[in-house]
């Protein structure tokens, strides 16, 4: 997937989701409580650092946004980068010690395979640690697609994609969309 996106747009740089990696470890935690718990705790430290940065709201001025990005970059450099390094070293240490097809083995391989995209957030403070916000924004589209049985043509899919993108962007910007999206803001 990484190579396909790079070919499609040379400026595209993938950022992978730490919440998805964490889920792999929570899934195998019943069978591997100690090892999975260690990874979950380290990933939790990353999320704890992110919670320390204030999130400028809609309409925040450029100075507030720049200050938040600067603080996030500093905290990531000083506190998240060492945690990421520890997690990487931990994975390399334990990968040869677990069965590759075990839950913990699959979780470690999954994380290491996505490593360049997982560490992208360290070099760019605009990159979120996870994509939960984007997935929440897409939820309405998925429910809508199920409700109207999808688009029956390529053109219909393209129009729907543009419309949903506009509506979700408007919602994120605080623009009133009542009655337009068919989602939670609808009458």
C-alpha positions as CSV (number, residue, x, y, z in Angstrom):
1,X,0.0,0.0,0.0
2,X,2.8,2.4,0.9
3,X,4.4,2.0,-2.5
4,X,1.1,2.4,-4.4
5,X,0.4,5.7,-2.6
6,X,3.9,6.9,-3.2
7,X,3.5,6.3,-6.9
8,X,0.1,8.0,-7.0
9,X,1.4,11.1,-5.3
10,X,5.1,11.6,-4.9
11,X,4.4,14.1,-2.0
12,X,2.3,11.6,-0.1
13,X,3.9,10.4,3.2
14,X,1.9,7.8,5.1
15,X,1.3,8.2,8.8
16,X,0.1,5.1,10.6
17,X,-2.2,4.8,13.5
18,X,-0.9,4.0,17.0
19,X,-4.5,3.2,18.1
20,X,-4.6,0.3,15.6
21,X,-1.2,-1.0,16.9
22,X,-2.5,-0.8,20.5
23,X,-5.6,-2.8,19.5
24,X,-3.4,-5.6,18.2
25,X,-1.7,-5.8,21.6
26,X,-5.0,-5.6,23.5
27,X,-6.4,-8.4,21.4
28,X,-3.6,-10.7,22.4
29,X,-3.3,-9.5,26.0
30,X,-5.3,-12.4,27.5
31,X,-2.8,-14.9,26.1
32,X,0.3,-12.7,26.6
33,X,-0.6,-10.4,29.5
34,X,3.0,-9.5,30.5
35,X,4.4,-8.8,27.0
36,X,1.3,-7.2,25.6
37,X,0.9,-5.2,28.8
38,X,4.4,-3.8,28.3
39,X,3.6,-2.6,24.8
40,X,0.2,-1.2,25.8
41,X,1.8,0.8,28.6
42,X,4.4,2.3,26.3
43,X,1.8,3.2,23.7
44,X,-0.2,4.7,26.6
45,X,2.7,6.9,27.4
46,X,2.6,8.3,23.9
47,X,-1.1,9.2,24.2
48,X,-0.4,10.8,27.7
49,X,2.1,13.1,26.1
50,X,-0.4,14.1,23.4
51,X,-3.1,14.9,26.0
52,X,-0.8,17.6,27.5
53,X,-1.0,19.7,24.4
54,X,-4.0,22.1,24.2
55,X,-6.1,21.8,21.1
56,X,-6.9,25.2,19.6
57,X,-10.6,25.3,18.7
58,X,-12.3,26.3,15.5
59,X,-11.4,29.9,14.7
60,X,-8.2,29.9,16.8
61,X,-5.8,32.5,15.6
62,X,-2.5,31.6,13.9
63,X,-0.4,32.4,17.0
64,X,-2.4,29.9,19.2
65,X,-2.1,27.3,16.5
66,X,1.6,27.9,16.1
67,X,2.2,27.8,19.9
68,X,0.3,24.5,20.2
69,X,2.3,23.0,17.3
70,X,5.6,24.2,18.8
71,X,4.7,22.7,22.2
72,X,3.7,19.4,20.6
73,X,6.9,19.3,18.6
74,X,9.0,19.9,21.8
75,X,7.1,17.3,23.9
76,X,7.4,14.8,21.1
77,X,11.1,15.4,20.8
78,X,11.8,15.3,24.5
79,X,9.3,12.7,25.8
80,X,7.8,10.7,22.9
81,X,10.9,10.0,21.0
82,X,12.6,8.1,23.8
83,X,9.4,6.1,24.4
84,X,9.3,5.2,20.7
85,X,12.9,4.1,20.8
86,X,12.2,2.0,23.8
87,X,9.2,0.4,22.1
88,X,11.3,-0.3,19.0
89,X,14.1,-1.9,21.0
90,X,11.5,-3.9,23.0
91,X,10.0,-5.2,19.8
92,X,13.4,-6.2,18.3
93,X,14.3,-8.0,21.6
94,X,11.1,-10.0,21.8
95,X,10.4,-10.7,18.2
96,X,12.8,-13.7,18.0
97,X,11.5,-15.0,21.3
98,X,7.8,-15.5,20.4
99,X,6.2,-17.7,17.8
100,X,5.6,-15.6,14.6
101,X,2.0,-16.8,14.2
102,X,1.1,-16.2,17.9
103,X,-1.0,-13.1,18.7
104,X,1.9,-11.3,20.2
105,X,4.2,-12.3,17.3
106,X,1.7,-10.9,14.8
107,X,1.3,-7.7,16.8
108,X,5.1,-7.2,16.9
109,X,5.5,-7.8,13.2
110,X,2.5,-5.5,12.4
111,X,4.1,-2.7,14.4
112,X,7.6,-3.2,12.9
113,X,6.2,-3.4,9.4
114,X,4.4,0.0,9.8
115,X,7.3,1.6,11.7
116,X,8.2,4.4,9.3
117,X,4.6,5.6,9.2
118,X,4.2,5.1,13.0
119,X,7.2,7.4,13.7
120,X,6.1,10.1,11.2
121,X,4.4,12.0,14.0
122,X,7.9,12.6,15.6
123,X,9.0,14.8,12.7
124,X,5.8,16.7,12.0
125,X,3.7,18.1,14.9
126,X,0.7,18.3,12.6
127,X,0.5,14.5,12.2
128,X,-1.8,13.0,14.8
129,X,-0.9,10.0,16.8
130,X,-4.0,8.1,15.6
131,X,-6.6,8.5,12.9
132,X,-9.6,8.1,15.3
133,X,-11.0,11.5,14.3
134,X,-10.9,10.7,10.6
135,X,-12.6,7.3,11.3
136,X,-15.3,9.0,13.3
137,X,-15.9,11.5,10.5
138,X,-16.2,8.6,8.0
139,X,-18.7,6.7,10.1
140,X,-21.6,8.7,8.8
141,X,-20.7,8.0,5.2
142,X,-20.5,4.3,5.9
143,X,-23.9,4.2,7.6
144,X,-25.3,6.3,4.7
145,X,-23.8,4.0,2.1
146,X,-25.4,1.0,3.9
147,X,-28.7,2.8,4.1
148,X,-28.9,3.7,0.4
149,X,-27.1,0.6,-0.8
150,X,-24.0,2.4,-2.1
151,X,-23.5,4.3,-5.3
152,X,-24.3,2.2,-8.4
153,X,-21.8,3.9,-10.7
154,X,-18.3,5.3,-10.6
155,X,-19.6,8.8,-11.2
156,X,-22.1,8.4,-8.3
157,X,-19.2,7.3,-6.0
158,X,-17.1,10.3,-7.0
159,X,-20.0,12.7,-6.4
160,X,-20.7,11.1,-3.0
161,X,-17.0,11.4,-2.1
162,X,-16.9,15.1,-2.9
163,X,-20.1,15.8,-1.1
164,X,-19.2,13.9,2.0
165,X,-15.7,15.6,2.0
166,X,-17.3,19.0,1.8
167,X,-19.9,18.2,4.6
168,X,-17.3,16.7,7.0
169,X,-14.9,19.6,6.4
170,X,-17.8,22.1,7.1
171,X,-18.6,20.2,10.3
172,X,-15.0,20.4,11.4
173,X,-14.9,24.1,10.7
174,X,-18.1,24.6,12.7
175,X,-20.2,25.5,9.7
176,X,-23.9,24.7,10.2
177,X,-24.9,21.6,8.1
178,X,-28.4,20.8,9.5
179,X,-30.5,18.8,7.1
180,X,-27.7,18.3,4.6
181,X,-25.7,15.4,5.7
182,X,-28.3,13.0,6.8
183,X,-26.1,12.3,9.8
184,X,-26.4,13.3,13.5
185,X,-26.9,17.0,12.5
186,X,-30.0,16.2,10.4
187,X,-33.5,17.1,11.3
